[in-house]
């Protein structure tokens, strides 16, 4: 039994049916695939942008603290001779860590005028609050 078709003597002719329906479906499927890929890439870009925005918004800027004590240029109040003398005497303290040296430094520290200076500061603050 010979199952092979025999086409000897027959003319070749083009099929009369439309074959394009398969090609159109294939082109439509490719277009749909490209569209899905573009949507996926757009979603990735949007999510990356949202993540970047959240990350930058959650960062706390580092603030350098301003000095609490005014410098000589910004201080408008004149220094008293007592305050200047006390500051200079603080620099004359001993650098030793022996107990006798520490006791001598404590005894040489003048704290007698501390109460009057604190009272003066309180009156100045009260006057500033009233204004």
One Martini backbone bead per residue (centre of mass of N, CA, C, O) as a GRO file, in nm:
protein
  131
    1UNK     BB    1   0.090   0.041   0.026
    2UNK     BB    2   0.037   0.358  -0.107
    3UNK     BB    3   0.010   0.682   0.069
    4UNK     BB    4   0.099   0.860  -0.145
    5UNK     BB    5   0.050   1.123  -0.327
    6UNK     BB    6  -0.063   1.190  -0.665
    7UNK     BB    7   0.037   1.484  -0.889
    8UNK     BB    8   0.036   1.398  -1.168
    9UNK     BB    9  -0.081   1.631  -1.411
   10UNK     BB   10  -0.130   1.862  -1.223
   11UNK     BB   11  -0.224   2.170  -1.140
   12UNK     BB   12  -0.127   2.461  -1.001
   13UNK     BB   13  -0.309   2.629  -0.740
   14UNK     BB   14  -0.464   2.870  -0.579
   15UNK     BB   15  -0.623   2.942  -0.318
   16UNK     BB   16  -0.948   3.084  -0.253
   17UNK     BB   17  -0.903   3.124   0.030
   18UNK     BB   18  -0.864   3.294   0.322
   19UNK     BB   19  -0.553   3.319   0.512
   20UNK     BB   20  -0.535   3.589   0.690
   21UNK     BB   21  -0.666   3.516   0.967
   22UNK     BB   22  -0.407   3.405   1.107
   23UNK     BB   23  -0.229   3.662   1.078
   24UNK     BB   24  -0.411   3.858   1.232
   25UNK     BB   25  -0.403   3.710   1.505
   26UNK     BB   26  -0.098   3.729   1.538
   27UNK     BB   27  -0.076   4.041   1.529
   28UNK     BB   28  -0.271   4.091   1.765
   29UNK     BB   29  -0.103   3.937   1.977
   30UNK     BB   30   0.152   4.113   1.955
   31UNK     BB   31   0.017   4.380   2.032
   32UNK     BB   32  -0.079   4.287   2.309
   33UNK     BB   33   0.204   4.223   2.423
   34UNK     BB   34   0.324   4.506   2.394
   35UNK     BB   35   0.113   4.648   2.568
   36UNK     BB   36   0.175   4.492   2.831
   37UNK     BB   37   0.472   4.574   2.852
   38UNK     BB   38   0.423   4.879   2.869
   39UNK     BB   39   0.247   4.870   3.125
   40UNK     BB   40   0.459   4.739   3.306
   41UNK     BB   41   0.677   4.959   3.280
   42UNK     BB   42   0.501   5.190   3.388
   43UNK     BB   43   0.455   5.064   3.665
   44UNK     BB   44   0.752   5.052   3.750
   45UNK     BB   45   0.807   5.357   3.729
   46UNK     BB   46   0.592   5.448   3.931
   47UNK     BB   47   0.696   5.283   4.175
   48UNK     BB   48   0.978   5.409   4.179
   49UNK     BB   49   0.882   5.700   4.224
   50UNK     BB   50   0.735   5.650   4.493
   51UNK     BB   51   0.975   5.543   4.647
   52UNK     BB   52   1.156   5.795   4.615
   53UNK     BB   53   0.960   5.994   4.744
   54UNK     BB   54   0.944   5.855   5.021
   55UNK     BB   55   1.246   5.856   5.086
   56UNK     BB   56   1.287   6.172   5.070
   57UNK     BB   57   1.054   6.245   5.278
   58UNK     BB   58   1.186   6.068   5.529
   59UNK     BB   59   1.410   6.256   5.548
   60UNK     BB   60   1.622   6.404   5.785
   61UNK     BB   61   1.756   6.686   5.839
   62UNK     BB   62   2.062   6.813   5.925
   63UNK     BB   63   2.114   6.996   6.217
   64UNK     BB   64   2.293   7.255   6.331
   65UNK     BB   65   2.377   7.378   6.617
   66UNK     BB   66   2.342   7.654   6.786
   67UNK     BB   67   2.484   7.866   6.976
   68UNK     BB   68   2.401   7.984   7.294
   69UNK     BB   69   2.642   8.160   7.301
   70UNK     BB   70   2.755   8.455   7.254
   71UNK     BB   71   2.953   8.642   7.092
   72UNK     BB   72   3.140   8.921   7.097
   73UNK     BB   73   2.992   9.054   6.853
   74UNK     BB   74   2.681   8.994   6.961
   75UNK     BB   75   2.750   9.117   7.225
   76UNK     BB   76   2.611   9.413   7.389
   77UNK     BB   77   2.731   9.359   7.662
   78UNK     BB   78   2.915   9.452   7.913
   79UNK     BB   79   3.184   9.365   8.089
   80UNK     BB   80   3.275   9.297   8.388
   81UNK     BB   81   3.540   9.290   8.599
   82UNK     BB   82   3.448   9.046   8.763
   83UNK     BB   83   3.394   8.848   8.531
   84UNK     BB   84   3.675   8.859   8.408
   85UNK     BB   85   3.827   8.763   8.662
   86UNK     BB   86   3.681   8.490   8.691
   87UNK     BB   87   3.758   8.370   8.418
   88UNK     BB   88   4.065   8.390   8.463
   89UNK     BB   89   4.064   8.208   8.724
   90UNK     BB   90   3.971   7.944   8.583
   91UNK     BB   91   4.243   7.910   8.416
   92UNK     BB   92   4.417   7.871   8.704
   93UNK     BB   93   4.370   7.591   8.728
   94UNK     BB   94   4.434   7.283   8.799
   95UNK     BB   95   4.542   6.968   8.631
   96UNK     BB   96   4.510   6.803   8.864
   97UNK     BB   97   4.380   6.478   9.023
   98UNK     BB   98   4.412   6.557   9.303
   99UNK     BB   99   4.250   6.618   9.592
  100UNK     BB  100   4.399   6.876   9.687
  101UNK     BB  101   4.371   7.034   9.417
  102UNK     BB  102   4.061   7.033   9.406
  103UNK     BB  103   4.012   7.176   9.678
  104UNK     BB  104   4.166   7.435   9.603
  105UNK     BB  105   3.984   7.513   9.364
  106UNK     BB  106   3.718   7.533   9.525
  107UNK     BB  107   3.815   7.753   9.728
  108UNK     BB  108   3.890   7.969   9.494
  109UNK     BB  109   3.601   7.979   9.435
  110UNK     BB  110   3.368   8.239   9.372
  111UNK     BB  111   3.023   8.226   9.522
  112UNK     BB  112   2.909   8.494   9.650
  113UNK     BB  113   2.788   8.641   9.376
  114UNK     BB  114   2.567   8.439   9.273
  115UNK     BB  115   2.302   8.542   9.401
  116UNK     BB  116   2.303   8.828   9.278
  117UNK     BB  117   2.314   8.736   8.981
  118UNK     BB  118   2.049   8.571   8.983
  119UNK     BB  119   1.864   8.806   9.067
  120UNK     BB  120   1.931   8.980   8.820
  121UNK     BB  121   1.829   8.781   8.609
  122UNK     BB  122   1.537   8.763   8.709
  123UNK     BB  123   1.465   9.065   8.669
  124UNK     BB  124   1.526   9.069   8.364
  125UNK     BB  125   1.320   8.850   8.282
  126UNK     BB  126   1.066   8.988   8.396
  127UNK     BB  127   1.095   9.243   8.222
  128UNK     BB  128   1.080   9.088   7.947
  129UNK     BB  129   0.794   8.966   7.992
  130UNK     BB  130   0.634   9.234   8.030
  131UNK     BB  131   0.710   9.349   7.743
   0.00000   0.00000   0.00000
